[in-house]
Amino acid sequence: MSLVSWAYEVSRQNLSGTLPRRWAHVRGVARKARTLTAAAGDDAPLLEAAAILHDVGYAPHLARRDSIRLTALSI
C-alpha cells in the first residue's frame, strides 16, 4: 500500500463516520495539495499524505481536551 493510500484509509476510518464535514475538508485540502505536484517533486506523495492526515487528531476517539493522542494510530 502506498503512503497516500494508507493516509486516505486512516483518515477515512477516523473521520468519515463521526466528522463528515472535516472528512470533506481534508479531501479538499488533499485535492489542493495535488495541484502542487510539480513544485513538490519527489515529495509530492508526502505532501498529499500530510494534507489528508492534517486533521485526523480531531477524531473523537483520538482527541482529548488537553492534548491529542496519535499513539492509537497504527503508524
N, C-alpha and C positions, 0 to 999 in steps of 0.2 A: 504494500500500500504506500502511495506517495505521501509526502509531508502534507500537501494540500488536501488530499483525500482524507487523511487522518484528521486534520484540523476541522474540515467540514463535518465529519462524523461526530467528533467530540462536541463541537458547537451545537449541532442539531440535537444530539442526545440531551444536552444540558439546557438548551434554551427554547426549542421549538414548542414543547408542550406547555411549559409554565410561563414563558415570557415570549409569546409570538411576535409582539412588536419589536422587541430587542433582537430577536432572530431575524426579522426582516431588515432591521437596521444593519446588523453585521453583514448580511448578504449584500446590501447596498455598498457598504464600505469595501467589501472584497471586490465588487464589480469595479469600483473606482480604482482600487489598487491594481487591478489588471490593466487599466489604461496606462499605467506607469511601467509596463513590462520592459519597454525599450530602454528606459532610463535605469531600471534596476538591474538589467543584465542578468548575470548568473544568480543574483539574489532575488529574482522575481518570485520564485516559489516561496521563499522565506517571507517576503513582503505580503503575499496573499495569505499565507498561513497566519501571520501576525494580525492581519486585518480581520480575518474570520474568528480569531480567538480573543480579540481585544476586550470583549465584554463577558466572557464566559464566567467570570467570577461573580456576576450578578445572579447566577442560578441560585435559587433559594437553598438548595441542599449544600451549596459550597460557600455561600456568603454568611458572614457573621457580622453583627453590629460593629465590633471593634476591629475586625480585620477580615481578610479574605483568605480562605483555606484552599490552596490549589493542590495540596497533597492528595486529595481524593481523586484527582485525575490520574488516569493510567498513562502517564507520560513515559 
